[in-house]
Amino acid sequence: MFQLHAEVTRGEVLEKIQDELDLSSPPSTMELPSHEKRAIESEDFPIEFISDIAERESWRKEVNRPPYHVHKWWAQRLGTVFRAALIGASAPEGADVRELFHSPVRFPGATIFDPFMGSGTTLGEALKLGSKAIGRDINPVAHFAVKNALQFHPRAAVQKAFDGLEAKVRSKIQQYYTTATPEGEQATVLYFFWVKSLSCPNCSSDVDLFSNYIFSRHAYPKKHPESRCLCPRCGEINQVAYNASSVTCSACESEFDPQAAPAKGTKATCPSCHTTFGIAGRSREVGGPPSSRMYAKLVLQSDGTKRYLPVSEEDLELYSEAERQLEACQHLFPQVALSPGYNTNQAMNYGYSHWHQMFNSRQLLCLGLLGKAVSEIPEPAIRDAMLCLFSGTLEFNNMFASFKGEGTGAVRHMFYHHILKPERTPLEANPWGTPKSSGAFSTLFRSRLLRAIQYCEDPFELRLSGGKSDKVFGLSETIGHEVADNFSDFGAAKRLYLSCGDSSKTDLENGCVDIVATDPPFFDNVNYSQLADFFHVWQRHLLGDNSSETTRSAREVQHQDVEAFSGRLGDVFRECHRVLKDDGIMLFSYHHSRTEGWSSVLNALRTAGFVITASQPVKAEMSGATPKNQAKEPIDLDIIVVCRKRGADRPSATPCAQDAEKAASAQVSRLAVSGRKLSRNDIMIILMGQLIKQESMGSLAEEPSKLFGADLIDAAIERLVSLRDELQSRTCPAQ
């Protein structure tokens, strides 16, 4: 790929890219069909084709759609799905979506609106298809991330800014991550290992909250059984098998069971007096978070090898020096109190009262120095791009992060469980890092920011063939746009308009949008704003922003109460109805394991004046998402719910449960025959999508029928599960 220079303009970049791309055919422009059924509303919409490509994207999301993953956001959807959905919503029935997906097709006449833009997936895919894009989100962290993802950033200017940061702060940070080996050679610390401790309520002895003394093992332990174990008596690091139940320490020769440690579940037992106590309760009693003790380190030696070592006296003194330096620095990090809430209470129950308590003193010092240097970058767009990267780095550099082990990315980030879960054995990573680091600013600069810029310059799609995938370039327009300040500015000359605020109230004109495409928040307990505040307090601090200390809003749609959720979602859908053209389409991705989650969406649609015209199941979320993997019957699908304005040309019809089950049966059959493994919950959401489609067609003058009856749903699911089992047995007969 050609190199960019700092003075290169966006137009020159686009021209050079077009000159160098080897397009097999020139882009083809399609006009939106008027008052016609669209491809996405057809029964033969290629859900299998889309799901297979999306599956491949999901395993390397940060590689296959990097602009949407420079910064953390929750429940990110797949670019493949939204590219296909936008093509299907823009092309007439009968169009070959499979062919169009891998063609340089353009829809320049379309304006796409996403009222819950999240990480910006919908908008990026719309821009790649040549359309105009409008995005809005009530959360400023989402708005900041999307603005940086979709703006133009000259590669050379970004690299120059990084080089300047390296010269300014790298040595200041690395001095606190330098150590000596037992042989006296200097080494760089990749990671320090810590354990949380509480005083015993009976004898006051410090109790380390280990649940296992084996602190490092391979991601595939049966193949690579070598692990590292801490001796609880002398602190020596021993090499043992991952499943060892008896160890003799190589230093003090004491024998112990590494699997038997003080913490078990929510309680801990004091090794000195054998008193058992609740960990959260004891944290509240002592009036603060558990204390921390550093016990081991993983170092990078001069010959490039890694080595586990116990923490030395010199390491402890170096940490104390960092504490002293932090005390001498003023206003280096944000000091903002936690506010009670479902997710923040998860930390507050363990004695945390402020966001900065989720970091140790050395992290606050080094991150503060780096953040200050970023904030001093003179060019605003480049500064914001680097600040977005810095903010994303925070996810891996805090005392809620943990060690994943050898053979994989070493740092398990703090939102691995989608909650604010205090970590009992946290990992402190080197925040600047080395080429062999995980989650460090310097490594994320290359793997996230530069990779995102590369994709924006030269987007690609995945194509499957013979069980393998290859990248197809030259299909899409480049990403990199000036953002309009308001709707008038957008309508006059620009293709991208982003705003931050309540999506039930916008400055958009009546009937100005062709397609609303979005992924609304769930009715559930993951409160995006409570989690996003972790990033917001740093962004606000470094930008000198005097806005609210929290991203929480009384108007955010996400809510644990079903009526509040449905009402607020309905308000946003009513605004979508106002700005959508009469022949326009609204589509959104959704899934939920509870019927209330579906009935609330149905009620929101009905009150907003929409009727569902199609329900298309496709691959959902990320294949590696932890909550999904931990579920007994994980949901691996989203439903793309396709809607039109209710009107005279779409008269009411009597909802029919049999029709819903028949349509669901056809979709279950197609996916099962294609080789996709469907859980019971996957089958349930396919059925629920068809049920709410039927319900939406009923008269507004009547209450919704009884299609959501538990007995009806359970019986239909059992029949569909039996169908799945029969089809899968034919496709994959027992050996």
C-alpha positions in Angstrom: 0.0 0.0 0.0 1.3 3.5 -0.8 2.5 5.8 1.9 0.7 9.0 2.9 2.3 12.3 3.7 1.0 14.7 6.4 0.2 17.4 3.8 -1.9 15.1 1.6 -5.5 16.1 1.3 -8.5 13.8 1.5 -9.3 14.2 -2.2 -5.8 13.3 -3.2 -6.0 10.2 -1.0 -9.2 9.1 -2.6 -7.9 9.7 -6.1 -4.7 7.7 -5.4 -6.7 4.8 -3.9 -9.0 4.6 -6.9 -6.0 4.7 -9.2 -4.3 1.8 -7.4 -7.2 -0.4 -6.8 -7.7 -3.2 -9.3 -11.4 -3.2 -9.8 -12.8 -6.1 -11.8 -15.8 -3.9 -12.7 -16.6 -0.2 -12.1 -19.1 0.7 -9.4 -22.7 0.3 -10.4 -25.3 2.8 -9.2 -28.8 1.7 -8.1 -31.8 3.8 -7.4 -34.1 3.0 -4.5 -37.3 1.3 -5.7 -40.4 3.3 -5.0 -43.3 1.6 -3.2 -41.9 -1.8 -4.1 -41.2 -4.7 -2.0 -37.5 -4.8 -1.1 -35.1 -7.8 -1.2 -34.9 -7.9 2.6 -38.7 -8.4 2.8 -38.5 -11.5 0.6 -38.7 -15.1 2.0 -35.6 -16.0 0.1 -33.4 -13.3 1.6 -30.0 -15.2 1.9 -29.8 -15.7 5.7 -27.5 -18.7 5.4 -25.0 -16.9 3.1 -25.0 -13.8 5.4 -24.6 -15.9 8.5 -21.7 -17.9 7.2 -19.7 -14.8 6.3 -20.7 -13.0 9.5 -19.5 -16.1 11.5 -16.0 -15.8 9.9 -16.0 -12.0 10.6 -16.9 -12.5 14.2 -13.8 -14.5 15.2 -11.5 -11.6 14.1 -13.8 -8.6 14.4 -10.9 -6.2 15.1 -9.2 -7.4 11.9 -12.2 -7.7 9.6 -14.0 -4.5 10.6 -11.3 -2.5 12.6 -12.8 1.0 12.4 -15.7 -0.1 14.7 -13.3 -1.6 17.3 -10.7 1.0 18.1 -12.8 1.8 21.2 -14.9 -0.4 23.5 -18.7 -0.4 23.0 -21.2 -3.1 24.1 -23.2 -5.5 22.0 -21.5 -4.5 18.7 -23.1 -6.0 15.7 -21.3 -7.4 12.6 -20.5 -5.3 9.6 -21.3 -8.2 7.2 -24.9 -8.3 8.6 -25.5 -4.6 8.2 -23.9 -4.4 4.7 -26.3 -7.2 3.6 -29.2 -5.6 5.4 -28.7 -2.2 3.7 -28.3 -3.8 0.3 -31.4 -5.8 0.9 -33.3 -2.7 2.1 -32.1 -0.7 -1.0 -32.6 -3.3 -3.7 -35.9 -4.5 -5.1 -37.4 -7.9 -4.5 -35.8 -10.4 -6.9 -32.4 -8.8 -6.7 -29.6 -11.2 -6.0 -28.2 -10.1 -2.7 -25.5 -12.7 -2.8 -24.1 -11.2 -6.0 -24.6 -7.6 -4.9 -22.8 -8.3 -1.6 -19.5 -9.0 -3.5 -20.1 -6.3 -6.2 -19.1 -2.6 -6.2 -22.7 -1.5 -5.9 -23.7 2.1 -4.8 -26.8 3.7 -3.5 -26.0 7.4 -3.7 -29.6 8.4 -3.5 -30.2 6.8 -0.1 -30.1 8.5 3.3 -29.6 6.1 6.2 -30.4 7.0 9.8 -29.2 5.1 12.9 -30.8 6.5 16.1 -28.7 4.2 18.3 -25.4 4.3 16.5 -23.3 2.7 19.2 -19.9 1.8 17.6 -20.9 3.1 14.2 -21.3 -0.1 12.2 -24.5 0.9 10.4 -23.0 4.3 9.4 -19.7 2.9 8.2 -21.5 0.3 6.0 -23.8 2.9 4.6 -20.9 5.2 3.6 -19.1 2.3 2.0 -22.2 1.8 -0.2 -22.1 5.4 -1.3 -25.1 6.5 0.8 -25.5 9.5 3.1 -25.5 8.6 6.8 -27.0 10.2 9.9 -26.1 8.9 13.3 -27.2 9.8 16.8 -26.6 8.4 20.2 -27.5 9.6 23.7 -24.1 8.5 25.1 -21.1 10.9 24.5 -18.6 8.0 24.7 -20.3 6.3 21.7 -20.5 9.7 19.8 -16.8 10.3 20.4 -15.8 6.8 19.2 -17.9 7.0 16.1 -16.7 10.5 15.1 -13.1 9.3 15.3 -13.9 6.1 13.5 -15.5 7.7 10.5 -13.4 10.9 10.1 -10.5 11.2 7.7 -7.1 10.8 9.5 -3.9 11.0 7.3 -1.7 8.1 8.2 1.5 10.1 8.2 0.0 12.7 10.6 -1.2 10.1 13.0 2.2 8.3 12.9 4.0 11.6 13.5 1.8 12.2 16.6 2.6 8.8 17.9 6.3 9.3 17.4 6.0 12.6 19.3 4.3 10.8 22.2 7.0 8.1 22.2 9.7 10.7 22.4 7.9 12.5 25.2 6.7 9.9 27.6 7.9 6.4 26.6 11.0 6.5 28.8 9.1 8.1 31.7 6.7 5.2 31.7 9.2 2.4 31.0 11.4 3.4 33.9 8.7 2.0 36.2 8.6 -1.3 34.3 12.3 -2.0 34.4 13.8 -4.7 36.7 16.8 -6.9 37.2 17.0 -10.6 36.9 18.7 -12.7 39.6 21.8 -12.7 37.4 21.8 -8.9 37.5 20.8 -8.3 33.9 18.2 -5.5 33.1 14.8 -6.7 31.8 11.5 -5.1 30.9 8.5 -6.1 32.9 5.6 -7.1 30.7 3.2 -7.8 33.6 3.1 -7.6 37.3 0.8 -10.1 39.1 -1.2 -8.9 42.1 -3.6 -10.4 44.6 -6.3 -8.6 46.6 -6.2 -9.1 50.4 -8.6 -8.5 53.3 -7.9 -8.6 57.1 -9.5 -11.5 58.9 -12.4 -10.3 61.0 -11.3 -12.7 63.8 -7.5 -12.6 64.0 -6.8 -9.6 61.8 -4.3 -11.6 59.7 -4.1 -10.6 56.0 -5.9 -13.1 53.8 -4.9 -13.2 50.2 -7.9 -13.8 48.0 -6.4 -16.5 45.8 -8.9 -19.1 44.6 -5.9 -21.1 43.2 -2.2 -20.8 43.7 -1.6 -21.6 40.0 -1.6 -18.1 38.5 -0.4 -18.8 35.0 -1.4 -21.6 32.6 -1.6 -22.1 28.9 -4.9 -21.4 27.0 -4.8 -25.0 25.9 -3.6 -26.7 29.1 -4.1 -30.3 28.0 -1.7 -29.8 25.1 0.6 -27.5 27.1 0.3 -28.6 30.7 3.2 -26.5 32.1 2.0 -23.8 34.5 3.3 -21.5 37.2 2.4 -21.8 40.8 3.1 -19.5 43.8 4.3 -21.1 47.0 2.0 -19.7 49.8 4.7 -20.0 52.4 7.8 -18.4 50.8 6.5 -16.8 47.6 8.7 -18.8 45.2 7.5 -19.4 41.6 7.3 -23.1 40.8 6.7 -24.8 37.5 4.0 -27.4 37.9 1.3 -29.2 35.8 -1.9 -27.2 35.5 -3.9 -29.9 37.3 -1.3 -30.7 40.0 -2.9 -31.4 43.4 0.4 -31.7 45.4 3.5 -29.5 45.0 6.8 -29.5 46.9 8.2 -25.9 46.7 11.6 -25.8 45.0 12.8 -23.2 47.5 11.4 -23.9 51.0 10.4 -27.6 50.3 7.0 -27.1 51.9 4.2 -29.3 50.5 0.9 -27.8 49.5 -2.2 -28.3 47.3 -2.2 -25.5 44.8 -5.9 -26.0 44.1 -6.7 -25.3 47.8 -6.6 -21.5 48.4 -8.4 -19.1 50.8 -11.1 -17.8 48.4 -14.0 -20.0 47.3 -17.0 -18.4 45.7 -18.2 -15.4 47.6 -16.3 -16.3 50.8 -12.7 -16.7 52.1 -11.2 -18.7 54.9 -8.3 -17.4 57.0 -5.3 -19.8 56.8 -4.3 -18.7 60.3 -7.5 -19.2 62.4 -9.7 -20.9 59.8 -12.5 -18.3 60.1 -14.7 -18.1 57.1 -16.1 -14.7 56.1 -18.0 -13.1 53.2 -15.6 -11.1 50.9 -18.0 -8.3 49.9 -19.3 -7.9 53.5 -15.8 -7.7 54.9 -14.9 -5.1 52.2 -17.7 -2.9 53.3 -16.7 -3.4 57.0 -13.2 -2.1 56.4 -14.5 0.9 54.6 -12.8 0.5 51.2 -11.7 -1.9 48.5 -9.5 -4.8 49.4 -5.8 -3.9 49.6 -3.4 -5.2 47.0 -0.2 -7.2 47.1 2.3 -7.6 44.2 3.8 -11.1 44.2 5.2 -12.0 40.7 6.2 -10.6 37.4 6.7 -11.7 33.8 9.7 -10.1 32.2 11.2 -9.8 28.7 14.9 -10.5 28.8 17.5 -9.0 26.6 17.6 -12.2 24.4 13.9 -11.9 23.7 12.8 -14.7 26.1 10.1 -14.4 28.8 10.6 -15.4 32.4 8.5 -15.6 35.5 10.1 -14.2 38.6 9.0 -13.4 42.2 8.7 -9.7 43.0 12.0 -8.3 44.5 12.7 -5.6 47.1 13.8 -3.4 44.2 10.4 -3.8 42.5 8.7 -2.8 45.7 10.8 0.3 46.1 10.2 1.2 42.4 6.5 1.0 43.1 6.9 3.2 46.2 8.7 5.8 44.0 5.8 5.8 41.6 3.5 6.5 44.6 5.6 9.4 45.7 5.7 10.9 42.2 1.9 10.6 41.9 1.5 12.5 45.1 3.7 15.3 43.7 1.6 15.6 40.5 -1.5 17.7 40.5 -4.6 17.0 38.5 -3.0 14.0 36.6 -6.1 11.8 36.7 -9.9 12.3 37.2 -11.3 12.0 40.7 -15.0 11.3 40.2 -17.3 9.4 42.6 -19.3 6.4 41.6 -23.0 6.8 41.6 -25.3 3.9 42.7 -26.7 1.8 39.9 -27.2 -1.8 38.9 -23.7 -2.1 37.4 -21.8 0.4 39.5 -23.2 -1.3 42.7 -21.2 -4.4 41.6 -18.1 -2.4 42.5 -19.5 -0.3 45.3 -20.5 -3.5 47.2 -16.8 -4.2 47.5 -15.9 -0.8 48.9 -15.1 1.1 45.7 -16.4 4.7 45.8 -14.4 6.4 43.0 -13.4 5.5 39.4 -9.7 6.1 40.1 -9.7 3.3 42.7 -9.9 0.8 39.9 -6.3 1.6 39.1 -3.1 1.3 41.3 -0.8 4.3 41.9 1.7 3.4 39.2 -1.1 3.0 36.6 -2.5 6.4 37.5 0.9 8.0 37.2 1.8 6.4 33.9 -1.6 6.7 32.3 -1.9 10.3 33.6 1.5 11.2 32.0 0.5 9.6 28.7 -3.0 11.1 28.7 -1.6 14.6 29.4 0.8 14.3 26.5 -2.1 13.2 24.2 -4.2 16.2 25.3 -1.4 18.5 24.3 -1.3 17.4 20.6 -2.1 20.6 18.8 -4.2 19.4 15.8 -7.7 18.6 17.2 -8.7 15.8 14.9 -5.4 13.9 15.4 -5.5 14.6 19.2 -9.0 13.1 19.3 -7.9 10.0 17.4 -5.1 9.4 19.8 -7.3 10.2 22.8 -9.8 7.6 21.5 -7.0 5.1 21.4 -5.8 6.1 24.8 -9.3 5.7 26.2 -9.5 2.2 24.6 -6.2 1.3 26.3 -7.7 2.0 29.7 -9.8 -1.2 29.3 -6.6 -3.3 29.6 -4.7 -1.2 32.1 -6.5 -1.2 35.4 -6.9 -3.4 38.5 -10.1 -5.1 37.2 -8.1 -6.7 34.4 -6.7 -10.2 34.7 -4.3 -12.7 33.2 -5.7 -14.9 30.4 -2.6 -17.1 30.2 0.0 -18.2 27.7 -0.9 -18.9 24.1 -3.4 -16.1 23.7 -3.6 -12.3 24.3 -2.4 -12.1 27.8 -4.7 -9.5 29.2 -8.3 -10.2 30.0 -9.9 -6.8 29.8 -12.1 -5.5 32.6 -15.4 -5.7 30.6 -14.9 -9.4 29.7 -18.0 -10.2 31.7 -20.0 -7.1 30.6 -20.1 -6.0 34.2 -18.0 -4.1 36.8 -16.6 -7.2 38.4 -13.8 -6.6 41.0 -10.8 -8.8 40.2 -9.2 -10.7 43.1 -6.0 -11.5 41.2 -5.5 -8.5 38.9 -2.9 -8.1 36.3 -0.9 -4.9 35.9 0.3 -4.6 32.3 3.1 -2.3 31.1 0.9 0.5 29.7 3.4 1.6 27.0 4.4 -1.9 26.2 6.7 -3.8 23.9 6.1 -5.7 20.6 5.4 -8.7 22.9 2.9 -6.9 25.1 -0.9 -7.3 25.1 -3.2 -4.4 25.6 -0.5 -1.7 25.6 -0.8 1.7 24.0 2.0 1.1 21.5 0.7 -2.3 20.5 -2.9 -1.1 20.2 -1.7 1.8 18.1 -0.5 -0.7 15.5 -3.2 -3.4 15.9 -6.2 -1.0 16.2 -5.6 2.5 15.0 -3.3 1.9 12.1 -5.3 -1.1 11.1 -8.5 1.0 11.2 -6.9 3.7 9.0 -5.7 1.0 6.6 -9.3 -0.4 6.3 -10.8 3.1 5.8 -8.4 3.7 3.0 -9.0 0.3 1.4 -12.1 -1.6 2.7 -12.7 -5.2 2.0 -15.3 -7.9 2.4 -14.8 -11.6 3.2 -15.6 -14.2 0.7 -15.8 -17.9 1.6 -14.6 -20.7 -0.6 -13.8 -24.3 0.3 -13.9 -23.6 4.0 -11.5 -20.8 3.8 -11.9 -17.0 3.5 -10.2 -14.4 1.4 -10.4 -10.6 1.3 -12.1 -9.0 -1.6 -11.0 -5.4 -2.2 -12.3 -2.7 -4.5 -16.0 -3.2 -3.6 -16.6 -0.2 -1.4 -16.0 3.5 -1.2 -13.4 4.6 1.3 -14.3 5.8 4.7 -13.1 9.3 5.9 -15.6 12.1 6.0 -16.0 15.6 7.4 -18.8 15.5 9.9 -21.7 18.0 9.6 -22.4 20.2 12.6 -26.2 20.2 12.0 -28.8 18.9 9.6 -28.7 22.0 7.4 -24.9 21.6 7.0 -25.5 17.9 6.2 -28.1 18.6 3.6 -26.1 21.2 1.8 -22.8 19.5 1.1 -21.8 16.7 3.5 -22.5 13.0 3.6 -22.1 12.3 7.3 -24.0 13.9 10.2 -23.4 12.8 13.8 -25.0 14.2 16.9 -25.2 13.3 20.6 -28.6 13.5 22.3 -32.0 12.0 22.8 -33.1 10.3 19.6 -36.7 10.9 20.3 -36.0 14.5 19.4 -33.9 15.4 16.4 -33.4 18.3 14.1 -34.1 16.2 11.0 -36.8 17.3 8.5 -40.0 15.3 8.0 -39.6 12.5 5.5 -35.9 13.0 4.8 -34.7 9.5 5.5 -35.0 6.5 3.2 -33.9 3.8 5.6 -33.7 3.6 9.4 -31.2 0.9 10.3 -30.2 0.3 13.9 -29.5 -2.0 16.8 -31.5 -0.7 19.8 -30.5 -1.3 23.4 -31.8 -4.4 25.2 -34.4 -4.6 27.9 -31.9 -6.0 30.4 -29.4 -5.3 33.2 -26.3 -4.3 31.2 -26.5 -0.5 31.6 -24.2 0.9 28.9 -24.1 4.4 30.5 -23.0 3.1 33.9 -20.1 1.2 32.2 -19.3 3.9 29.7 -18.6 6.3 32.6 -15.4 4.5 33.2 -14.1 6.0 29.9 -16.1 9.2 30.1 -14.4 10.5 33.2 -11.0 10.3 31.6 -12.1 11.7 28.2 -13.8 14.6 30.0 -10.8 15.2 32.2 -8.3 15.3 29.3 -10.4 17.4 27.0 -11.1 20.0 29.7 -14.8 19.3 29.2 -17.1 20.9 31.8 -20.1 18.7 30.9 -21.7 16.2 33.3 -19.5 13.8 35.1 -21.7 11.0 34.0 -23.2 9.8 30.7 -26.4 8.7 32.4 -29.6 10.3 31.2 -33.2 10.1 32.3 -34.1 9.7 28.6 -31.9 6.7 27.8 -33.9 3.8 26.4 -32.1 1.0 28.2 -34.0 0.1 31.3 -34.8 -2.8 33.6 -38.5 -1.9 33.8 -40.4 -3.3 30.8 -42.9 -0.5 30.6 -40.3 2.2 30.8 -38.2 0.5 28.2 -41.1 0.1 25.8 -42.3 3.6 26.3 -38.9 5.2 25.6 -38.2 2.9 22.7 -41.6 3.9 21.3 -40.7 7.6 21.6 -37.6 7.0 19.4 -39.6 4.9 16.9 -42.2 7.7 16.6 -39.4 10.1 15.7 -38.1 7.6 13.2 -41.7 7.4 11.8 -41.7 11.2 11.4 -38.4 11.5 9.6 -38.8 8.3 7.4 -40.3 8.7 3.9 -43.7 7.1 3.4 -42.2 4.4 1.2 -39.1 4.0 3.5 -38.0 1.0 5.5 -37.0 0.7 9.2 -35.0 -2.3 10.2 -33.2 -3.2 13.4 -31.4 -6.2 14.8 -32.7 -7.7 18.1 -32.8 -10.8 20.3 -33.9 -11.6 23.8 -34.4 -14.7 25.8 -37.6 -13.5 27.6 -41.0 -12.9 26.1 -41.2 -9.5 27.8 -38.3 -8.4 25.7 -40.3 -9.2 22.6 -43.6 -7.8 23.7 -42.0 -4.5 24.7 -40.6 -4.1 21.2 -43.9 -5.0 19.7 -45.8 -2.4 21.8 -43.2 0.2 20.9 -43.7 -0.5 17.2 -47.5 -0.5 17.3 -47.7 2.8 19.2 -45.2 4.4 16.7 -47.3 3.3 13.7 -45.1 0.5 12.2 -46.0 -2.9 11.0 -43.5 -5.7 10.6 -43.1 -7.0 7.0 -40.3 -9.4 7.5 -38.3 -11.2 10.2 -34.9 -12.5 9.1 -32.6 -14.5 11.5 -28.8 -14.0 11.0 -25.6 -14.5 12.9 -25.3 -12.3 16.0 -22.7 -10.6 18.0 -19.2 -12.0 18.5 -18.6 -15.7 18.6 -16.2 -15.2 21.5 -18.5 -13.1 23.7 -18.2 -14.4 27.2 -21.8 -14.1 28.4 -22.9 -16.0 25.4 -20.4 -18.8 25.8 -21.4 -19.2 29.5 -25.1 -19.6 28.7 -26.5 -23.2 28.7 -28.4 -22.5 25.5 -26.5 -19.6 24.0 -28.2 -17.2 21.5 -26.1 -17.1 18.4 -28.7 -15.3 16.2 -30.2 -11.9 15.8 -33.5 -11.2 14.2 -33.5 -8.4 11.6 -36.9 -7.0 12.1 -38.1 -5.2 9.0 -40.9 -2.6 9.3 -43.0 -0.2 7.2 -45.3 2.6 8.1 -48.8 1.4 8.8 -51.2 2.7 6.2 -54.1 2.1 3.8 -51.9 0.0 1.5 -51.1 -2.3 4.5 -54.5 -3.2 6.0 -54.8 -4.9 9.3 -55.0 -8.7 9.3 -55.9 -11.3 11.9 -52.7 -12.6 13.6 -52.2 -16.3 13.1 -49.9 -18.4 15.3 -49.9 -21.2 12.7 -48.6 -18.9 10.1 -45.8 -17.8 12.5 -44.8 -21.3 13.2 -44.9 -22.2 9.5 -42.5 -19.3 8.7 -40.3 -20.1 11.6 -40.2 -23.8 10.5 -39.0 -22.8 7.1 -36.2 -20.6 8.5 -35.1 -23.3 11.0 -34.9 -25.8 8.2 -32.8 -23.5 6.0 -30.3 -22.8 8.7 -30.1 -26.4 10.0 -29.6 -27.8 6.5 -26.8 -25.2 5.9 -24.9 -26.7 8.8 -25.6 -24.0 11.4 -25.9 -25.3 14.9 -29.1 -24.0 16.5 -29.7 -23.9 20.2 -33.1 -24.0 21.7 -32.9 -20.3 22.4 -31.9 -19.7 18.7 -35.1 -21.5 17.7 -37.1 -19.5 20.3 -36.0 -16.2 18.9 -36.7 -17.3 15.3 -40.3 -18.1 16.4 -40.6 -14.9 18.4 -39.6 -12.9 15.4 -42.4 -14.4 13.4 -44.9 -14.1 16.2 -44.3 -10.3 16.6 -44.6 -10.0 12.9 -48.1 -11.6 13.0 -49.1 -9.5 16.1 -48.0 -6.3 14.4 -50.5 -6.8 11.6 -53.4 -6.8 14.0 -55.8 -3.8 14.3 -54.6 -1.1 16.6 -58.2 -0.8 17.9 -57.8 -4.2 19.4 -55.5 -5.6 22.1 -52.8 -7.9 20.9 -54.0 -11.5 20.8 -52.7 -14.4 22.9 -49.9 -15.4 20.6 -47.5 -14.8 23.4 -49.1 -17.5 25.6 -46.4 -19.6 27.3 -48.0 -22.9 26.5 -48.3 -22.0 22.8 -44.7 -20.9 22.6 -43.3 -23.9 24.4 -45.3 -26.4 22.3 -44.2 -24.7 19.1 -40.6 -24.6 20.2 -40.6 -28.3 21.0 -41.9 -29.0 17.5 -39.2 -26.8 16.0 -36.5 -28.4 18.1 -37.6 -31.9 16.9 -37.4 -30.6 13.3 -33.9 -29.3 13.9 -32.8 -32.6 15.4 -34.2 -34.5 12.4 -32.6 -32.3 9.9 -29.2 -32.2 11.6 -29.2 -36.0 11.9 -29.7 -36.2 8.1 -27.0 -33.6 7.5 -24.5 -35.1 10.0 -25.4 -38.7 10.5 -23.9 -40.4 13.6 -20.7 -42.2 12.9 
